[in-house]
Amino acid sequence: MSTETPEQESTLHKLKFLADASHVMQAEIARTDISLNEVMLWKKGTVVVLDKIVGSTIDVLIGDRLIARGEVVVINDRFGVRISEITHPDEKPKLGWKK
């Protein structure tokens, strides 16, 4: 007899698509379009402005698959991610940049 609640079983079922994904997890804060010319002008202290505002949810990816969204937290002087949403397996990261 399973000790998992129906909600936990449902979540596990939804996450089965991860079985073939690589194990590198990325918590992507933001992306931006920038020309190589701008990059070549960088020097120590250059600030690159990103598209997302502070407090926005971030994408959590394993390999190139979006698996969750969450918020950045600080735990004992280290960054972490509080998961706020498990995404659908077919969902893609929100594209705020051109490919």
N, C-alpha and C positions, 0 to 999 in steps of 0.2 A: 504494500500500500504506500502510495506516495505521500510525503509530508508537505509537499509544496501546495500553495494555494492556487486556485485557478488563474489568478493574475500572474503569479510567478511562472507557472507552466506556459502561459500565453507568451510571456516575455522570452522565455527560453526557446520556444518554438520560433518566435520572430528572429532570434539571434542565430539560428542554425546556419544562415547564409554566411556567417563569419568563419565557418570551419575551414574554408579554402583561402582565407585572406592571410597576408603576411602579419607578423606580430609587431610591427612598428606602429606605435600610436602617435598621432599628431593632434595637438590642440591648436587650431589655427585661429589666431586672434583677428587678423585682417589681411587683405591683399590690396595692392594698388597697381595701376599701370604706371610705368615710368620708362622713359627713354634711356638707352644706353649712354647717350650724351650727358644726361643728368647724373647718371651713376658715375661717369668719369670725372665729374666735377666734385664728387664727395670728398670730404676731408674729415679729420677727426673732429667730432662735435656736430657734424651735419645732422639735422633732424628730418626724418622722412615722415610726412603726414599720411596717415592711413585713412581709409574710407569709413570705417566703423566708429561709432561714438562710444565713449566709456560706458560700461554697463550693458552693452549689447551682448546677446548670446554669441558664443563661439561654436564653431564646428569641431567635432571630435571625429577623426578619421582613423581607420586601421587600413594600412596600405592606401589605396585610392578610394576606399569605400567610406561614405558617411555613415556613422553608426549612432551618433547622438549629438545633442546640443546641450550646452551648459553655460555656466558662468565661472569666471576666474575667481579663485579664492586664494588666500595666503594662509598657509599652515606652518607654524614654526619656521618662519623666514623662507619658505619654499612655496612655489606656485602649485596650485591644484585646480581641478575642474569639478564643480558640483553639477552633476548631471541633472538636467531639468526635463529632458525629452529623449526617448529612444525613437529613432527615426525608422521609417519604412525602408525595407531593403532596396527598393527601386529609387528612393529619393536621392537626389544629387545635392552637393553643397550649393548654397546660394552664390551665384556668380555675380560679383560686384566688379568684375574686370572683364576685359576682352581676351579671348583666346586666339 
